[in-house]
Amino acid sequence: MAAPIDPVLAPLTDERVHTLTLRVTEVPLEVAPGLWQTRWTFNGSGVGPTLHGRVGDVFDITLVNDGTMGHSIDFHAGALAPDRPMRTIAPGETLSYRFTAQRAGIWMYHCSTMPMSTHIAAGMTGAVVIEPDGLEPVDRSYVLVQSEVYLANAAPDPQQAREVDSDKIVAERPDRVVFNGIANQYDLTPFAAKVGERVRFWVLDAGPNRASAFHIVGGQFDTVWTEGTYTLRHGKAALGGSDGGAQVLPLQPAQGGFVELSFPEEGHYSVVSHIMVDAERGAHGVVQVTR
């Protein structure tokens, strides 16, 4: 299998203006070990690069269309009229998109060219993590973008790879459900943690169609933050109680949040969407906990 997508969230820097070029390409990539599809991508990867900042940061994005069809981009982290920055550009064209992050969250970005479901399912999506004020440090922080794969054929190599099957998208029949663009990649290259460390998982459901029920087998979340608010913080609930826990982070398509937990003992803890058919389709990984 190709190298896994690095799930580690890069730490914040002092940078307050973030400049990034997103180059659209249409290339064959592995969507599961030994299984290939021609993907429509931002910067040639199975999932777009994760952007990371604070409320008030400015993001200056250049979109370059090196593909063979019209493409566009929509950042949920920005609030602005979509008419010009989200317009579709033809092959060879370039677009500038500048926004200020006004609210915390893990925000989706994606191609918004119609049919939007096809462009998202083909791989044109990613996450913008805008940290809430006062977010406490943790020992490890990971980012997972869940999405679906709809195959036109079971290509064993890049030469036989074909593009997304739009009919399966409409019928809502995914062949794989994946974290960060590749099914089961974090079974082969597990997340790392040590006993007693505090670990944060940022999770975004990019869809386009399937909900997610993020769960870690053998783990319990004492902190849950989703769509702008804590529902649980170090065991304390919003409406009282101080000994609460959570077993799942439920997300509809385009929703995101984070959970935190510590692992009580060494071992292998499965990371899944508890919509179990989707875990069996590839929304599955492992946290390898050591001393």
C-alpha positions in Angstrom: 0.0 0.0 0.0 1.1 3.6 -0.6 2.2 5.6 2.4 -0.7 6.4 4.8 -2.1 9.8 5.2 -0.5 11.4 8.3 -3.4 11.9 10.8 -1.4 14.0 13.3 -2.8 17.6 13.6 0.2 19.9 13.2 0.5 22.3 16.2 -0.6 25.9 16.0 2.1 28.5 15.1 2.1 32.3 15.6 1.0 32.7 12.0 -2.3 34.7 11.7 -2.4 34.8 7.9 -2.4 31.3 6.3 -1.5 31.1 2.6 -2.1 27.9 0.7 -2.3 26.9 -3.0 -4.8 24.0 -3.7 -4.0 22.4 -7.0 -6.8 20.3 -8.5 -5.6 17.1 -10.1 -7.4 13.9 -11.4 -5.1 11.0 -10.6 -5.3 7.3 -9.7 -4.9 6.6 -6.0 -5.4 3.6 -3.7 -8.7 3.8 -1.8 -7.9 0.5 0.0 -4.8 -1.7 0.0 -4.5 -2.9 -3.5 -7.6 -1.2 -4.8 -7.4 1.9 -7.0 -9.7 4.6 -8.3 -9.1 7.7 -10.3 -9.6 10.4 -7.7 -10.4 14.1 -8.1 -8.1 15.7 -5.6 -6.8 18.8 -3.9 -3.0 18.6 -4.0 -2.9 15.0 -5.2 -3.9 13.2 -2.0 -6.8 11.1 -0.9 -8.0 13.9 1.4 -7.2 17.6 1.1 -4.6 19.1 3.5 -5.8 20.1 6.9 -5.7 23.8 7.7 -5.3 24.8 11.4 -5.8 28.2 13.0 -7.6 30.4 15.5 -10.6 32.6 15.5 -9.6 35.8 13.7 -7.1 34.2 11.5 -7.1 35.0 7.7 -6.9 32.3 5.1 -5.6 33.3 1.7 -6.3 30.4 -0.7 -5.4 30.0 -4.4 -7.3 27.3 -6.3 -5.5 26.1 -9.5 -7.5 23.9 -11.8 -5.1 21.4 -13.4 -7.9 18.9 -14.0 -9.9 18.1 -17.2 -13.2 19.6 -16.1 -14.7 22.5 -14.1 -14.0 22.5 -10.4 -14.5 24.9 -7.4 -14.2 25.2 -3.7 -16.4 26.1 -0.7 -14.9 26.7 2.8 -17.5 26.3 5.5 -15.0 28.0 7.8 -15.7 31.3 6.1 -18.9 33.4 6.0 -19.2 35.3 2.7 -21.3 35.5 -0.4 -20.5 32.5 -2.6 -21.1 34.1 -6.0 -17.4 34.8 -6.9 -15.1 32.8 -4.6 -17.1 29.6 -5.0 -17.6 29.8 -8.7 -16.6 27.0 -11.0 -13.4 27.6 -12.9 -12.4 25.8 -16.2 -9.3 23.8 -16.6 -6.2 26.0 -16.6 -7.9 28.8 -14.6 -7.0 30.1 -11.2 -9.2 31.5 -8.4 -8.5 33.5 -5.2 -10.5 32.8 -2.1 -9.9 34.8 1.1 -11.8 34.5 4.3 -11.5 35.2 8.0 -12.3 32.5 10.5 -15.0 33.9 12.8 -16.0 30.9 14.8 -14.4 27.8 16.2 -15.0 24.3 14.8 -13.8 21.6 12.5 -15.1 22.9 9.2 -15.5 21.1 6.0 -14.2 22.4 2.6 -15.2 20.8 -0.7 -15.7 21.3 -4.4 -19.1 22.8 -4.9 -19.4 22.2 -8.6 -22.5 20.2 -9.6 -23.2 17.4 -9.1 -21.7 18.2 -5.8 -22.2 14.7 -4.4 -20.0 13.3 -7.2 -17.1 15.8 -6.7 -17.1 15.2 -2.9 -17.3 11.5 -3.3 -14.4 11.6 -5.8 -12.2 13.0 -3.1 -12.5 16.8 -3.2 -12.9 17.5 0.5 -10.8 18.4 3.6 -10.9 20.0 7.0 -10.2 23.4 8.6 -9.6 23.1 12.3 -10.3 26.4 14.1 -9.6 25.9 17.8 -12.1 27.2 20.4 -10.7 29.7 22.9 -9.0 28.2 26.0 -8.6 24.8 24.4 -6.4 22.8 26.7 -3.2 21.1 25.5 -3.2 17.3 25.1 -0.5 14.8 24.5 -1.6 13.8 21.0 -4.1 15.2 18.5 -5.4 13.4 15.4 -7.7 14.5 12.5 -10.0 12.0 10.8 -12.2 12.9 7.8 -14.8 10.2 7.1 -16.1 9.9 3.5 -17.5 7.3 1.1 -16.0 5.6 -2.0 -18.1 4.6 -5.0 -16.3 2.3 -7.4 -16.9 1.8 -11.1 -14.6 -1.2 -11.1 -12.3 -3.2 -8.8 -9.0 -1.9 -10.2 -5.9 -3.7 -8.8 -3.5 -1.2 -10.3 -3.5 2.5 -11.4 -3.6 1.6 -15.1 -7.1 0.0 -14.7 -8.5 2.7 -12.3 -11.7 4.4 -13.3 -13.5 7.4 -12.0 -16.3 7.6 -9.4 -19.6 5.8 -10.2 -22.3 8.5 -10.0 -25.2 6.0 -10.2 -24.0 4.3 -7.0 -23.9 7.7 -5.3 -27.5 8.4 -6.2 -28.5 4.9 -5.0 -26.4 5.5 -1.8 -24.5 2.2 -2.3 -20.9 2.9 -1.2 -18.2 0.3 -1.8 -16.0 1.6 1.0 -16.3 4.1 3.8 -12.9 5.5 4.7 -10.9 7.7 7.1 -8.7 10.2 5.4 -9.3 8.7 1.9 -8.1 5.1 2.3 -10.0 2.2 3.8 -8.3 0.4 6.8 -5.1 2.4 6.5 -4.9 2.9 10.2 -5.2 -0.8 10.8 -1.9 -1.2 9.0 -0.3 1.9 10.5 -2.0 2.4 13.8 -2.4 5.6 15.8 0.1 5.7 18.7 -0.6 6.6 22.3 0.8 5.7 25.7 -1.0 4.6 28.9 -2.4 7.7 30.7 -1.8 10.1 27.9 -4.6 12.5 26.9 -5.6 12.0 23.3 -7.8 14.2 21.2 -9.5 13.1 18.0 -10.9 15.7 15.7 -13.5 14.1 13.4 -15.3 15.5 10.3 -18.0 13.6 8.4 -17.5 14.7 4.8 -20.2 12.4 3.4 -21.5 13.0 0.9 -24.3 10.8 2.2 -23.4 8.7 5.3 -23.6 9.7 8.9 -20.8 8.7 11.3 -20.9 7.3 14.8 -17.3 7.7 16.0 -16.3 5.2 18.7 -13.2 3.7 20.2 -13.6 0.1 21.3 -12.5 -0.2 25.0 -12.4 3.6 25.4 -14.7 6.2 27.0 -14.8 9.8 26.1 -14.8 12.3 29.0 -14.9 15.3 26.7 -17.1 15.8 23.7 -17.2 19.0 21.6 -19.4 19.3 18.5 -20.7 22.0 16.2 -19.5 24.8 18.5 -20.2 23.6 22.0 -19.1 21.2 24.7 -21.7 18.5 25.6 -19.2 17.0 28.1 -16.0 18.5 29.5 -13.8 16.4 31.8 -17.0 14.5 32.8 -19.0 17.6 33.5 -22.2 17.9 31.6 -23.7 21.2 30.4 -26.8 20.8 32.6 -25.1 19.3 35.7 -23.4 16.1 36.8 -19.7 15.5 37.1 -19.2 11.8 36.4 -20.5 11.5 32.8 -19.0 9.8 29.9 -19.7 9.3 26.2 -19.3 6.3 24.0 -19.8 7.9 20.6 -19.5 11.2 18.7 -22.5 11.3 16.4 -22.1 13.3 13.2 -24.3 14.0 10.2 -22.7 14.8 6.8 -20.7 18.1 7.1 -20.7 18.0 10.9 -17.6 17.9 13.0 -16.2 17.9 16.5 -13.7 16.4 18.8 -13.5 13.9 21.6 -10.8 13.3 24.3 -9.9 10.3 26.3 -7.1 8.5 28.1 -6.3 4.8 27.7 -6.2 2.8 31.0 -3.8 0.0 29.9 -1.7 -1.1 27.0 -3.3 -2.9 24.1 -5.0 -2.4 20.7 -8.2 -0.3 20.7 -10.3 -0.3 17.5 -11.4 3.1 16.1 -14.6 2.7 14.1 -17.8 4.3 12.9 -20.3 2.3 15.0 -22.6 2.2 12.0 -21.1 -1.2 11.8 -21.6 -1.9 8.0 -19.4 1.2 7.5 -16.7 0.0 9.9 -16.7 -3.2 7.8 -16.5 -1.2 4.6 -13.2 0.4 5.9 -14.1 3.1 8.5 -11.8 1.3 10.9 -8.4 1.7 12.5 -6.5 0.9 15.6 -4.9 2.8 18.5 -1.8 1.0 19.6 -1.3 1.9 23.3 2.1 1.2 24.9 3.7 2.0 28.3 
